[in-house]
């Protein structure tokens, strides 16, 4: 079993999952349709959107292609507060 991610990693996973869901819904795709187009199991998309699974590089590209975006667009822009 994989160890639990630290708080920072968990926050990044949550942000990635929310961004993936936003992009998917904006295109009117179901998890099942996105998964099929990306060559993934539907459950994988759900796990990613709920931040229950880390995303490997081999998953980012197929998801981006299925969504019609650049891979970098799957990663939300961090809100860095340098004050």
mmCIF file of the N, C-alpha and C atoms, coordinates in Angstrom:
data_MODEL
# 
_entry.id   MODEL 
# 
loop_
_atom_site.group_PDB 
_atom_site.id 
_atom_site.type_symbol 
_atom_site.label_atom_id 
_atom_site.label_alt_id 
_atom_site.label_comp_id 
_atom_site.label_asym_id 
_atom_site.label_entity_id 
_atom_site.label_seq_id 
_atom_site.pdbx_PDB_ins_code 
_atom_site.Cartn_x 
_atom_site.Cartn_y 
_atom_site.Cartn_z 
_atom_site.occupancy 
_atom_site.B_iso_or_equiv 
_atom_site.pdbx_formal_charge 
_atom_site.auth_seq_id 
_atom_site.auth_comp_id 
_atom_site.auth_asym_id 
_atom_site.auth_atom_id 
_atom_site.pdbx_PDB_model_num 
ATOM 1   N N  . UNK A 1 1  ? 0.842   -1.180 0.000   1.00 0.00 ? 1  UNK A N  1 
ATOM 2   C CA . UNK A 1 1  ? 0.000   0.000  0.000   1.00 0.00 ? 1  UNK A CA 1 
ATOM 3   C C  . UNK A 1 1  ? 0.890   1.246  0.000   1.00 0.00 ? 1  UNK A C  1 
ATOM 4   N N  . UNK A 1 2  ? 0.489   2.245  -0.791  1.00 0.00 ? 2  UNK A N  1 
ATOM 5   C CA . UNK A 1 2  ? 1.254   3.485  -0.859  1.00 0.00 ? 2  UNK A CA 1 
ATOM 6   C C  . UNK A 1 2  ? 1.075   4.297  0.418   1.00 0.00 ? 2  UNK A C  1 
ATOM 7   N N  . UNK A 1 3  ? 2.138   4.974  0.855   1.00 0.00 ? 3  UNK A N  1 
ATOM 8   C CA . UNK A 1 3  ? 2.008   5.824  2.041   1.00 0.00 ? 3  UNK A CA 1 
ATOM 9   C C  . UNK A 1 3  ? 1.139   7.036  1.731   1.00 0.00 ? 3  UNK A C  1 
ATOM 10  N N  . UNK A 1 4  ? 0.540   7.581  2.769   1.00 0.00 ? 4  UNK A N  1 
ATOM 11  C CA . UNK A 1 4  ? -0.263  8.791  2.618   1.00 0.00 ? 4  UNK A CA 1 
ATOM 12  C C  . UNK A 1 4  ? 0.632   9.957  2.209   1.00 0.00 ? 4  UNK A C  1 
ATOM 13  N N  . UNK A 1 5  ? 0.188   10.782 1.255   1.00 0.00 ? 5  UNK A N  1 
ATOM 14  C CA . UNK A 1 5  ? 0.997   11.938 0.868   1.00 0.00 ? 5  UNK A CA 1 
ATOM 15  C C  . UNK A 1 5  ? 1.028   12.979 1.988   1.00 0.00 ? 5  UNK A C  1 
ATOM 16  N N  . UNK A 1 6  ? 2.095   13.775 2.007   1.00 0.00 ? 6  UNK A N  1 
ATOM 17  C CA . UNK A 1 6  ? 2.164   14.845 2.997   1.00 0.00 ? 6  UNK A CA 1 
ATOM 18  C C  . UNK A 1 6  ? 1.135   15.921 2.645   1.00 0.00 ? 6  UNK A C  1 
ATOM 19  N N  . UNK A 1 7  ? 0.959   16.888 3.521   1.00 0.00 ? 7  UNK A N  1 
ATOM 20  C CA . UNK A 1 7  ? -0.087  17.898 3.351   1.00 0.00 ? 7  UNK A CA 1 
ATOM 21  C C  . UNK A 1 7  ? 0.087   18.709 2.074   1.00 0.00 ? 7  UNK A C  1 
ATOM 22  N N  . UNK A 1 8  ? 1.314   19.033 1.725   1.00 0.00 ? 8  UNK A N  1 
ATOM 23  C CA . UNK A 1 8  ? 1.557   19.820 0.517   1.00 0.00 ? 8  UNK A CA 1 
ATOM 24  C C  . UNK A 1 8  ? 1.204   19.009 -0.726  1.00 0.00 ? 8  UNK A C  1 
ATOM 25  N N  . UNK A 1 9  ? 1.649   17.773 -0.766  1.00 0.00 ? 9  UNK A N  1 
ATOM 26  C CA . UNK A 1 9  ? 1.335   16.911 -1.904  1.00 0.00 ? 9  UNK A CA 1 
ATOM 27  C C  . UNK A 1 9  ? -0.163  16.699 -2.000  1.00 0.00 ? 9  UNK A C  1 
ATOM 28  N N  . UNK A 1 10 ? -0.807  16.484 -0.879  1.00 0.00 ? 10 UNK A N  1 
ATOM 29  C CA . UNK A 1 10 ? -2.265  16.298 -0.859  1.00 0.00 ? 10 UNK A CA 1 
ATOM 30  C C  . UNK A 1 10 ? -2.961  17.521 -1.435  1.00 0.00 ? 10 UNK A C  1 
ATOM 31  N N  . UNK A 1 11 ? -2.515  18.717 -1.063  1.00 0.00 ? 11 UNK A N  1 
ATOM 32  C CA . UNK A 1 11 ? -3.119  19.949 -1.581  1.00 0.00 ? 11 UNK A CA 1 
ATOM 33  C C  . UNK A 1 11 ? -2.943  20.042 -3.092  1.00 0.00 ? 11 UNK A C  1 
ATOM 34  N N  . UNK A 1 12 ? -1.778  19.642 -3.598  1.00 0.00 ? 12 UNK A N  1 
ATOM 35  C CA . UNK A 1 12 ? -1.544  19.664 -5.046  1.00 0.00 ? 12 UNK A CA 1 
ATOM 36  C C  . UNK A 1 12 ? -2.455  18.659 -5.756  1.00 0.00 ? 12 UNK A C  1 
ATOM 37  N N  . UNK A 1 13 ? -2.642  17.496 -5.161  1.00 0.00 ? 13 UNK A N  1 
ATOM 38  C CA . UNK A 1 13 ? -3.524  16.495 -5.743  1.00 0.00 ? 13 UNK A CA 1 
ATOM 39  C C  . UNK A 1 13 ? -4.962  16.998 -5.802  1.00 0.00 ? 13 UNK A C  1 
ATOM 40  N N  . UNK A 1 14 ? -5.398  17.660 -4.746  1.00 0.00 ? 14 UNK A N  1 
ATOM 41  C CA . UNK A 1 14 ? -6.753  18.218 -4.713  1.00 0.00 ? 14 UNK A CA 1 
ATOM 42  C C  . UNK A 1 14 ? -6.901  19.275 -5.806  1.00 0.00 ? 14 UNK A C  1 
ATOM 43  N N  . UNK A 1 15 ? -5.926  20.167 -5.924  1.00 0.00 ? 15 UNK A N  1 
ATOM 44  C CA . UNK A 1 15 ? -5.984  21.211 -6.956  1.00 0.00 ? 15 UNK A CA 1 
ATOM 45  C C  . UNK A 1 15 ? -5.995  20.614 -8.362  1.00 0.00 ? 15 UNK A C  1 
ATOM 46  N N  . UNK A 1 16 ? -5.149  19.610 -8.594  1.00 0.00 ? 16 UNK A N  1 
ATOM 47  C CA . UNK A 1 16 ? -5.101  18.960 -9.899  1.00 0.00 ? 16 UNK A CA 1 
ATOM 48  C C  . UNK A 1 16 ? -6.450  18.318 -10.213 1.00 0.00 ? 16 UNK A C  1 
ATOM 49  N N  . UNK A 1 17 ? -7.005  17.609 -9.238  1.00 0.00 ? 17 UNK A N  1 
ATOM 50  C CA . UNK A 1 17 ? -8.292  16.944 -9.436  1.00 0.00 ? 17 UNK A CA 1 
ATOM 51  C C  . UNK A 1 17 ? -9.417  17.918 -9.724  1.00 0.00 ? 17 UNK A C  1 
ATOM 52  N N  . UNK A 1 18 ? -9.443  19.020 -8.996  1.00 0.00 ? 18 UNK A N  1 
ATOM 53  C CA . UNK A 1 18 ? -10.474 20.047 -9.242  1.00 0.00 ? 18 UNK A CA 1 
ATOM 54  C C  . UNK A 1 18 ? -10.325 20.636 -10.632 1.00 0.00 ? 18 UNK A C  1 
ATOM 55  N N  . UNK A 1 19 ? -9.087  20.894 -11.032 1.00 0.00 ? 19 UNK A N  1 
ATOM 56  C CA . UNK A 1 19 ? -8.843  21.461 -12.350 1.00 0.00 ? 19 UNK A CA 1 
ATOM 57  C C  . UNK A 1 19 ? -9.258  20.472 -13.443 1.00 0.00 ? 19 UNK A C  1 
ATOM 58  N N  . UNK A 1 20 ? -8.930  19.210 -13.259 1.00 0.00 ? 20 UNK A N  1 
ATOM 59  C CA . UNK A 1 20 ? -9.325  18.196 -14.229 1.00 0.00 ? 20 UNK A CA 1 
ATOM 60  C C  . UNK A 1 20 ? -10.847 18.157 -14.354 1.00 0.00 ? 20 UNK A C  1 
ATOM 61  N N  . UNK A 1 21 ? -11.550 18.155 -13.225 1.00 0.00 ? 21 UNK A N  1 
ATOM 62  C CA . UNK A 1 21 ? -13.015 18.134 -13.252 1.00 0.00 ? 21 UNK A CA 1 
ATOM 63  C C  . UNK A 1 21 ? -13.565 19.371 -13.960 1.00 0.00 ? 21 UNK A C  1 
ATOM 64  N N  . UNK A 1 22 ? -13.008 20.537 -13.672 1.00 0.00 ? 22 UNK A N  1 
ATOM 65  C CA . UNK A 1 22 ? -13.473 21.771 -14.308 1.00 0.00 ? 22 UNK A CA 1 
ATOM 66  C C  . UNK A 1 22 ? -13.306 21.702 -15.823 1.00 0.00 ? 22 UNK A C  1 
ATOM 67  N N  . UNK A 1 23 ? -12.140 21.255 -16.276 1.00 0.00 ? 23 UNK A N  1 
ATOM 68  C CA . UNK A 1 23 ? -11.888 21.140 -17.714 1.00 0.00 ? 23 UNK A CA 1 
ATOM 69  C C  . UNK A 1 23 ? -12.817 20.109 -18.348 1.00 0.00 ? 23 UNK A C  1 
ATOM 70  N N  . UNK A 1 24 ? -13.009 18.977 -17.684 1.00 0.00 ? 24 UNK A N  1 
ATOM 71  C CA . UNK A 1 24 ? -13.885 17.928 -18.206 1.00 0.00 ? 24 UNK A CA 1 
ATOM 72  C C  . UNK A 1 24 ? -15.317 18.423 -18.329 1.00 0.00 ? 24 UNK A C  1 
ATOM 73  N N  . UNK A 1 25 ? -15.816 19.039 -17.261 1.00 0.00 ? 25 UNK A N  1 
ATOM 74  C CA . UNK A 1 25 ? -17.200 19.517 -17.273 1.00 0.00 ? 25 UNK A CA 1 
ATOM 75  C C  . UNK A 1 25 ? -17.402 20.641 -18.280 1.00 0.00 ? 25 UNK A C  1 
ATOM 76  N N  . UNK A 1 26 ? -16.407 21.498 -18.454 1.00 0.00 ? 26 UNK A N  1 
ATOM 77  C CA . UNK A 1 26 ? -16.507 22.592 -19.427 1.00 0.00 ? 26 UNK A CA 1 
ATOM 78  C C  . UNK A 1 26 ? -16.660 22.060 -20.851 1.00 0.00 ? 26 UNK A C  1 
ATOM 79  N N  . UNK A 1 27 ? -16.195 20.843 -21.068 1.00 0.00 ? 27 UNK A N  1 
ATOM 80  C CA . UNK A 1 27 ? -16.301 20.225 -22.391 1.00 0.00 ? 27 UNK A CA 1 
ATOM 81  C C  . UNK A 1 27 ? -17.511 19.293 -22.483 1.00 0.00 ? 27 UNK A C  1 
ATOM 82  N N  . UNK A 1 28 ? -18.288 19.238 -21.413 1.00 0.00 ? 28 UNK A N  1 
ATOM 83  C CA . UNK A 1 28 ? -19.485 18.416 -21.406 1.00 0.00 ? 28 UNK A CA 1 
ATOM 84  C C  . UNK A 1 28 ? -19.215 16.928 -21.420 1.00 0.00 ? 28 UNK A C  1 
ATOM 85  N N  . UNK A 1 29 ? -18.070 16.526 -20.879 1.00 0.00 ? 29 UNK A N  1 
ATOM 86  C CA . UNK A 1 29 ? -17.694 15.116 -20.860 1.00 0.00 ? 29 UNK A CA 1 
ATOM 87  C C  . UNK A 1 29 ? -18.014 14.480 -19.515 1.00 0.00 ? 29 UNK A C  1 
ATOM 88  N N  . UNK A 1 30 ? -18.424 13.235 -19.553 1.00 0.00 ? 30 UNK A N  1 
ATOM 89  C CA . UNK A 1 30 ? -18.565 12.462 -18.326 1.00 0.00 ? 30 UNK A CA 1 
ATOM 90  C C  . UNK A 1 30 ? -17.198 11.879 -17.987 1.00 0.00 ? 30 UNK A C  1 
ATOM 91  N N  . UNK A 1 31 ? -17.064 11.401 -16.763 1.00 0.00 ? 31 UNK A N  1 
ATOM 92  C CA . UNK A 1 31 ? -15.825 10.715 -16.393 1.00 0.00 ? 31 UNK A CA 1 
ATOM 93  C C  . UNK A 1 31 ? -15.600 9.520  -17.312 1.00 0.00 ? 31 UNK A C  1 
ATOM 94  N N  . UNK A 1 32 ? -16.656 8.822  -17.610 1.00 0.00 ? 32 UNK A N  1 
ATOM 95  C CA . UNK A 1 32 ? -16.553 7.636  -18.456 1.00 0.00 ? 32 UNK A CA 1 
ATOM 96  C C  . UNK A 1 32 ? -16.077 7.985  -19.866 1.00 0.00 ? 32 UNK A C  1 
ATOM 97  N N  . UNK A 1 33 ? -16.616 9.044  -20.435 1.00 0.00 ? 33 UNK A N  1 
ATOM 98  C CA . UNK A 1 33 ? -16.215 9.453  -21.783 1.00 0.00 ? 33 UNK A CA 1 
ATOM 99  C C  . UNK A 1 33 ? -14.765 9.911  -21.802 1.00 0.00 ? 33 UNK A C  1 
ATOM 100 N N  . UNK A 1 34 ? -14.381 10.732 -20.828 1.00 0.00 ? 34 UNK A N  1 
ATOM 101 C CA . UNK A 1 34 ? -12.988 11.181 -20.755 1.00 0.00 ? 34 UNK A CA 1 
ATOM 102 C C  . UNK A 1 34 ? -12.056 9.991  -20.595 1.00 0.00 ? 34 UNK A C  1 
ATOM 103 N N  . UNK A 1 35 ? -12.398 9.086  -19.709 1.00 0.00 ? 35 UNK A N  1 
ATOM 104 C CA . UNK A 1 35 ? -11.559 7.914  -19.481 1.00 0.00 ? 35 UNK A CA 1 
ATOM 105 C C  . UNK A 1 35 ? -11.405 7.110  -20.763 1.00 0.00 ? 35 UNK A C  1 
ATOM 106 N N  . UNK A 1 36 ? -12.513 6.878  -21.462 1.00 0.00 ? 36 UNK A N  1 
ATOM 107 C CA . UNK A 1 36 ? -12.461 6.121  -22.711 1.00 0.00 ? 36 UNK A CA 1 
ATOM 108 C C  . UNK A 1 36 ? -11.547 6.804  -23.730 1.00 0.00 ? 36 UNK A C  1 
ATOM 109 N N  . UNK A 1 37 ? -11.715 8.116  -23.892 1.00 0.00 ? 37 UNK A N  1 
ATOM 110 C CA . UNK A 1 37 ? -10.909 8.863  -24.860 1.00 0.00 ? 37 UNK A CA 1 
ATOM 111 C C  . UNK A 1 37 ? -9.432  8.878  -24.481 1.00 0.00 ? 37 UNK A C  1 
ATOM 112 N N  . UNK A 1 38 ? -9.140  8.792  -23.184 1.00 0.00 ? 38 UNK A N  1 
ATOM 113 C CA . UNK A 1 38 ? -7.751  8.809  -22.710 1.00 0.00 ? 38 UNK A CA 1 
ATOM 114 C C  . UNK A 1 38 ? -7.180  7.397  -22.557 1.00 0.00 ? 38 UNK A C  1 
ATOM 115 N N  . UNK A 1 39 ? -7.999  6.380  -22.801 1.00 0.00 ? 39 UNK A N  1 
ATOM 116 C CA . UNK A 1 39 ? -7.523  5.013  -22.664 1.00 0.00 ? 39 UNK A CA 1 
ATOM 117 C C  . UNK A 1 39 ? -7.356  4.565  -21.220 1.00 0.00 ? 39 UNK A C  1 
ATOM 118 N N  . UNK A 1 40 ? -8.185  5.137  -20.344 1.00 0.00 ? 40 UNK A N  1 
ATOM 119 C CA . UNK A 1 40 ? -8.120  4.827  -18.920 1.00 0.00 ? 40 UNK A CA 1 
ATOM 120 C C  . UNK A 1 40 ? -9.429  4.200  -18.467 1.00 0.00 ? 40 UNK A C  1 
ATOM 121 N N  . UNK A 1 41 ? -9.405  3.576  -17.309 1.00 0.00 ? 41 UNK A N  1 
ATOM 122 C CA . UNK A 1 41 ? -10.631 3.078  -16.696 1.00 0.00 ? 41 UNK A CA 1 
ATOM 123 C C  . UNK A 1 41 ? -11.356 4.261  -16.067 1.00 0.00 ? 41 UNK A C  1 
ATOM 124 N N  . UNK A 1 42 ? -12.684 4.262  -16.131 1.00 0.00 ? 42 UNK A N  1 
ATOM 125 C CA . UNK A 1 42 ? -13.464 5.366  -15.579 1.00 0.00 ? 42 UNK A CA 1 
ATOM 126 C C  . UNK A 1 42 ? -13.137 5.626  -14.121 1.00 0.00 ? 42 UNK A C  1 
ATOM 127 N N  . UNK A 1 43 ? -12.890 4.563  -13.382 1.00 0.00 ? 43 UNK A N  1 
ATOM 128 C CA . UNK A 1 43 ? -12.584 4.729  -11.962 1.00 0.00 ? 43 UNK A CA 1 
ATOM 129 C C  . UNK A 1 43 ? -11.328 5.555  -11.748 1.00 0.00 ? 43 UNK A C  1 
ATOM 130 N N  . UNK A 1 44 ? -10.373 5.455  -12.658 1.00 0.00 ? 44 UNK A N  1 
ATOM 131 C CA . UNK A 1 44 ? -9.127  6.217  -12.527 1.00 0.00 ? 44 UNK A CA 1 
ATOM 132 C C  . UNK A 1 44 ? -9.414  7.711  -12.572 1.00 0.00 ? 44 UNK A C  1 
ATOM 133 N N  . UNK A 1 45 ? -10.262 8.136  -13.487 1.00 0.00 ? 45 UNK A N  1 
ATOM 134 C CA . UNK A 1 45 ? -10.612 9.559  -13.578 1.00 0.00 ? 45 UNK A CA 1 
ATOM 135 C C  . UNK A 1 45 ? -11.275 10.006 -12.278 1.00 0.00 ? 45 UNK A C  1 
ATOM 136 N N  . UNK A 1 46 ? -12.167 9.199  -11.745 1.00 0.00 ? 46 UNK A N  1 
ATOM 137 C CA . UNK A 1 46 ? -12.811 9.531  -10.470 1.00 0.00 ? 46 UNK A CA 1 
ATOM 138 C C  . UNK A 1 46 ? -11.814 9.629  -9.335  1.00 0.00 ? 46 UNK A C  1 
ATOM 139 N N  . UNK A 1 47 ? -10.895 8.670  -9.280  1.00 0.00 ? 47 UNK A N  1 
ATOM 140 C CA . UNK A 1 47 ? -9.865  8.708  -8.232  1.00 0.00 ? 47 UNK A CA 1 
ATOM 141 C C  . UNK A 1 47 ? -9.034  9.980  -8.325  1.00 0.00 ? 47 UNK A C  1 
ATOM 142 N N  . UNK A 1 48 ? -8.654  10.364 -9.528  1.00 0.00 ? 48 UNK A N  1 
ATOM 143 C CA . UNK A 1 48 ? -7.837  11.571 -9.722  1.00 0.00 ? 48 UNK A CA 1 
ATOM 144 C C  . UNK A 1 48 ? -8.628  12.808 -9.324  1.00 0.00 ? 48 UNK A C  1 
ATOM 145 N N  . UNK A 1 49 ? -9.873  12.898 -9.776  1.00 0.00 ? 49 UNK A N  1 
ATOM 146 C CA . UNK A 1 49 ? -10.689 14.076 -9.452  1.00 0.00 ? 49 UNK A CA 1 
ATOM 147 C C  . UNK A 1 49 ? -10.932 14.212 -7.954  1.00 0.00 ? 49 UNK A C  1 
ATOM 148 N N  . UNK A 1 50 ? -10.995 13.097 -7.250  1.00 0.00 ? 50 UNK A N  1 
ATOM 149 C CA . UNK A 1 50 ? -11.207 13.132 -5.794  1.00 0.00 ? 50 UNK A CA 1 
ATOM 150 C C  . UNK A 1 50 ? -9.897  13.128 -5.016  1.00 0.00 ? 50 UNK A C  1 
ATOM 151 N N  . UNK A 1 51 ? -8.791  13.256 -5.727  1.00 0.00 ? 51 UNK A N  1 
ATOM 152 C CA . UNK A 1 51 ? -7.449  13.293 -5.118  1.00 0.00 ? 51 UNK A CA 1 
ATOM 153 C C  . UNK A 1 51 ? -7.163  12.026 -4.325  1.00 0.00 ? 51 UNK A C  1 
ATOM 154 N N  . UNK A 1 52 ? -7.658  10.912 -4.796  1.00 0.00 ? 52 UNK A N  1 
ATOM 155 C CA . UNK A 1 52 ? -7.428  9.632  -4.136  1.00 0.00 ? 52 UNK A CA 1 
ATOM 156 C C  . UNK A 1 52 ? -6.271  8.865  -4.767  1.00 0.00 ? 52 UNK A C  1 
ATOM 157 N N  . UNK A 1 53 ? -5.718  9.408  -5.836  1.00 0.00 ? 53 UNK A N  1 
ATOM 158 C CA . UNK A 1 53 ? -4.625  8.736  -6.517  1.00 0.00 ? 53 UNK A CA 1 
ATOM 159 C C  . UNK A 1 53 ? -3.689  9.790  -7.101  1.00 0.00 ? 53 UNK A C  1 
ATOM 160 N N  . UNK A 1 54 ? -2.397  9.531  -6.977  1.00 0.00 ? 54 UNK A N  1 
ATOM 161 C CA . UNK A 1 54 ? -1.423  10.412 -7.604  1.00 0.00 ? 54 UNK A CA 1 
ATOM 162 C C  . UNK A 1 54 ? -1.437  10.181 -9.106  1.00 0.00 ? 54 UNK A C  1 
ATOM 163 N N  . UNK A 1 55 ? -1.053  11.198 -9.844  1.00 0.00 ? 55 UNK A N  1 
ATOM 164 C CA . UNK A 1 55 ? -1.109  11.145 -11.295 1.00 0.00 ? 55 UNK A CA 1 
ATOM 165 C C  . UNK A 1 55 ? 0.295   10.971 -11.849 1.00 0.00 ? 55 UNK A C  1 
ATOM 166 N N  . UNK A 1 56 ? 0.500   9.917  -12.601 1.00 0.00 ? 56 UNK A N  1 
ATOM 167 C CA . UNK A 1 56 ? 1.785   9.686  -13.239 1.00 0.00 ? 56 UNK A CA 1 
ATOM 168 C C  . UNK A 1 56 ? 1.890   10.427 -14.562 1.00 0.00 ? 56 UNK A C  1 
ATOM 169 N N  . UNK A 1 57 ? 3.089   10.638 -14.993 1.00 0.00 ? 57 UNK A N  1 
ATOM 170 C CA . UNK A 1 57 ? 3.330   11.365 -16.232 1.00 0.00 ? 57 UNK A CA 1 
ATOM 171 C C  . UNK A 1 57 ? 2.675   10.662 -17.417 1.00 0.00 ? 57 UNK A C  1 
ATOM 172 N N  . UNK A 1 58 ? 2.601   9.334  -17.363 1.00 0.00 ? 58 UNK A N  1 
ATOM 173 C CA . UNK A 1 58 ? 1.975   8.580  -18.440 1.00 0.00 ? 58 UNK A CA 1 
ATOM 174 C C  . UNK A 1 58 ? 0.472   8.739  -18.494 1.00 0.00 ? 58 UNK A C  1 
ATOM 175 N N  . UNK A 1 59 ? -0.113  9.347  -17.488 1.00 0.00 ? 59 UNK A N  1 
ATOM 176 C CA . UNK A 1 59 ? -1.545  9.611  -17.455 1.00 0.00 ? 59 UNK A CA 1 
ATOM 177 C C  . UNK A 1 59 ? -1.850  11.046 -17.860 1.00 0.00 ? 59 UNK A C  1 
ATOM 178 N N  . UNK A 1 60 ? -0.932  11.954 -17.584 1.00 0.00 ? 60 UNK A N  1 
ATOM 179 C CA . UNK A 1 60 ? -1.153  13.370 -17.879 1.00 0.00 ? 60 UNK A CA 1 
ATOM 180 C C  . UNK A 1 60 ? -1.350  13.597 -19.383 1.00 0.00 ? 60 UNK A C  1 
ATOM 181 N N  . UNK A 1 61 ? -0.467  13.035 -20.190 1.00 0.00 ? 61 UNK A N  1 
ATOM 182 C CA . UNK A 1 61 ? -0.546  13.286 -21.633 1.00 0.00 ? 61 UNK A CA 1 
ATOM 183 C C  . UNK A 1 61 ? -1.842  12.772 -22.250 1.00 0.00 ? 61 UNK A C  1 
ATOM 184 N N  . UNK A 1 62 ? -2.255  11.525 -21.982 1.00 0.00 ? 62 UNK A N  1 
ATOM 185 C CA . UNK A 1 62 ? -3.527  11.069 -22.550 1.00 0.00 ? 62 UNK A CA 1 
ATOM 186 C C  . UNK A 1 62 ? -4.731  11.892 -22.084 1.00 0.00 ? 62 UNK A C  1 
ATOM 187 N N  . UNK A 1 63 ? -4.732  12.316 -20.826 1.00 0.00 ? 63 UNK A N  1 
ATOM 188 C CA . UNK A 1 63 ? -5.821  13.160 -20.350 1.00 0.00 ? 63 UNK A CA 1 
ATOM 189 C C  . UNK A 1 63 ? -5.837  14.492 -21.091 1.00 0.00 ? 63 UNK A C  1 
ATOM 190 N N  . UNK A 1 64 ? -4.668  15.105 -21.236 1.00 0.00 ? 64 UNK A N  1 
ATOM 191 C CA . UNK A 1 64 ? -4.583  16.385 -21.942 1.00 0.00 ? 64 UNK A CA 1 
ATOM 192 C C  . UNK A 1 64 ? -5.053  16.239 -23.390 1.00 0.00 ? 64 UNK A C  1 
ATOM 193 N N  . UNK A 1 65 ? -4.600  15.200 -24.041 1.00 0.00 ? 65 UNK A N  1 
ATOM 194 C CA . UNK A 1 65 ? -5.001  14.987 -25.432 1.00 0.00 ? 65 UNK A CA 1 
ATOM 195 C C  . UNK A 1 65 ? -6.512  14.796 -25.543 1.00 0.00 ? 65 UNK A C  1 
ATOM 196 N N  . UNK A 1 66 ? -7.082  14.006 -24.643 1.00 0.00 ? 66 UNK A N  1 
ATOM 197 C CA . UNK A 1 66 ? -8.522  13.762 -24.667 1.00 0.00 ? 66 UNK A CA 1 
ATOM 198 C C  . UNK A 1 66 ? -9.316  15.045 -24.410 1.00 0.00 ? 66 UNK A C  1 
ATOM 199 N N  . UNK A 1 67 ? -8.748  15.947 -23.619 1.00 0.00 ? 67 UNK A N  1 
ATOM 200 C CA . UNK A 1 67 ? -9.416  17.219 -23.317 1.00 0.00 ? 67 UNK A CA 1 
ATOM 201 C C  . UNK A 1 67 ? -9.110  18.307 -24.336 1.00 0.00 ? 67 UNK A C  1 
ATOM 202 N N  . UNK A 1 68 ? -8.130  18.057 -25.206 1.00 0.00 ? 68 UNK A N  1 
ATOM 203 C CA . UNK A 1 68 ? -7.759  19.049 -26.210 1.00 0.00 ? 68 UNK A CA 1 
ATOM 204 C C  . UNK A 1 68 ? -6.997  20.220 -25.626 1.00 0.00 ? 68 UNK A C  1 
ATOM 205 N N  . UNK A 1 69 ? -6.179  19.940 -24.614 1.00 0.00 ? 69 UNK A N  1 
ATOM 206 C CA . UNK A 1 69 ? -5.380  20.994 -23.976 1.00 0.00 ? 69 UNK A CA 1 
ATOM 207 C C  . UNK A 1 69 ? -3.918  20.565 -23.949 1.00 0.00 ? 69 UNK A C  1 
ATOM 208 N N  . UNK A 1 70 ? -3.049  21.512 -23.680 1.00 0.00 ? 70 UNK A N  1 
ATOM 209 C CA . UNK A 1 70 ? -1.648  21.196 -23.454 1.00 0.00 ? 70 UNK A CA 1 
ATOM 210 C C  . UNK A 1 70 ? -1.522  20.551 -22.071 1.00 0.00 ? 70 UNK A C  1 
ATOM 211 N N  . UNK A 1 71 ? -0.598  19.626 -21.892 1.00 0.00 ? 71 UNK A N  1 
ATOM 212 C CA . UNK A 1 71 ? -0.452  18.986 -20.580 1.00 0.00 ? 71 UNK A CA 1 
ATOM 213 C C  . UNK A 1 71 ? -0.311  19.988 -19.431 1.00 0.00 ? 71 UNK A C  1 
ATOM 214 N N  . UNK A 1 72 ? 0.391   21.084 -19.655 1.00 0.00 ? 72 UNK A N  1 
ATOM 215 C CA . UNK A 1 72 ? 0.586   22.077 -18.593 1.00 0.00 ? 72 UNK A CA 1 
ATOM 216 C C  . UNK A 1 72 ? -0.732  22.676 -18.112 1.00 0.00 ? 72 UNK A C  1 
ATOM 217 N N  . UNK A 1 73 ? -1.753  22.687 -18.969 1.00 0.00 ? 73 UNK A N  1 
ATOM 218 C CA . UNK A 1 73 ? -3.041  23.261 -18.594 1.00 0.00 ? 73 UNK A CA 1 
ATOM 219 C C  . UNK A 1 73 ? -3.775  22.418 -17.553 1.00 0.00 ? 73 UNK A C  1 
ATOM 220 N N  . UNK A 1 74 ? -3.355  21.181 -17.377 1.00 0.00 ? 74 UNK A N  1 
ATOM 221 C CA . UNK A 1 74 ? -3.963  20.343 -16.346 1.00 0.00 ? 74 UNK A CA 1 
ATOM 222 C C  . UNK A 1 74 ? -3.504  20.736 -14.954 1.00 0.00 ? 74 UNK A C  1 
ATOM 223 N N  . UNK A 1 75 ? -2.378  21.434 -14.898 1.00 0.00 ? 75 UNK A N  1 
ATOM 224 C CA . UNK A 1 75 ? -1.830  21.844 -13.613 1.00 0.00 ? 75 UNK A CA 1 
ATOM 225 C C  . UNK A 1 75 ? -2.307  23.257 -13.302 1.00 0.00 ? 75 UNK A C  1 
ATOM 226 N N  . UNK A 1 76 ? -3.080  23.423 -12.233 1.00 0.00 ? 76 UNK A N  1 
ATOM 227 C CA . UNK A 1 76 ? -3.568  24.757 -11.898 1.00 0.00 ? 76 UNK A CA 1 
ATOM 228 C C  . UNK A 1 76 ? -2.413  25.686 -11.534 1.00 0.00 ? 76 UNK A C  1 
ATOM 229 N N  . UNK A 1 77 ? -2.588  26.943 -11.831 1.00 0.00 ? 77 UNK A N  1 
ATOM 230 C CA . UNK A 1 77 ? -1.599  27.948 -11.482 1.00 0.00 ? 77 UNK A CA 1 
ATOM 231 C C  . UNK A 1 77 ? -1.638  28.140 -9.972  1.00 0.00 ? 77 UNK A C  1 
ATOM 232 N N  . UNK A 1 78 ? -0.502  27.967 -9.304  1.00 0.00 ? 78 UNK A N  1 
ATOM 233 C CA . UNK A 1 78 ? -0.509  28.110 -7.845  1.00 0.00 ? 78 UNK A CA 1 
ATOM 234 C C  . UNK A 1 78 ? -0.758  29.557 -7.439  1.00 0.00 ? 78 UNK A C  1 
ATOM 235 N N  . UNK A 1 79 ? -1.446  29.709 -6.331  1.00 0.00 ? 79 UNK A N  1 
ATOM 236 C CA . UNK A 1 79 ? -1.688  31.030 -5.759  1.00 0.00 ? 79 UNK A CA 1 
ATOM 237 C C  . UNK A 1 79 ? -0.615  31.253 -4.707  1.00 0.00 ? 79 UNK A C  1 
ATOM 238 N N  . UNK A 1 80 ? 0.516   31.767 -5.138  1.00 0.00 ? 80 UNK A N  1 
ATOM 239 C CA . UNK A 1 80 ? 1.671   31.933 -4.257  1.00 0.00 ? 80 UNK A CA 1 
ATOM 240 C C  . UNK A 1 80 ? 1.576   33.288 -3.578  1.00 0.00 ? 80 UNK A C  1 
ATOM 241 N N  . UNK A 1 81 ? 1.510   33.253 -2.292  1.00 0.00 ? 81 UNK A N  1 
ATOM 242 C CA . UNK A 1 81 ? 1.453   34.493 -1.518  1.00 0.00 ? 81 UNK A CA 1 
ATOM 243 C C  . UNK A 1 81 ? 2.842   34.715 -0.930  1.00 0.00 ? 81 UNK A C  1 
ATOM 244 N N  . UNK A 1 82 ? 3.548   35.672 -1.501  1.00 0.00 ? 82 UNK A N  1 
ATOM 245 C CA . UNK A 1 82 ? 4.923   35.959 -1.062  1.00 0.00 ? 82 UNK A CA 1 
ATOM 246 C C  . UNK A 1 82 ? 4.998   37.126 -0.081  1.00 0.00 ? 82 UNK A C  1 
ATOM 247 N N  . UNK A 1 83 ? 3.898   37.423 0.576   1.00 0.00 ? 83 UNK A N  1 
ATOM 248 C CA . UNK A 1 83 ? 3.910   38.542 1.525   1.00 0.00 ? 83 UNK A CA 1 
ATOM 249 C C  . UNK A 1 83 ? 4.333   38.099 2.889   1.00 0.00 ? 83 UNK A C  1 
# 
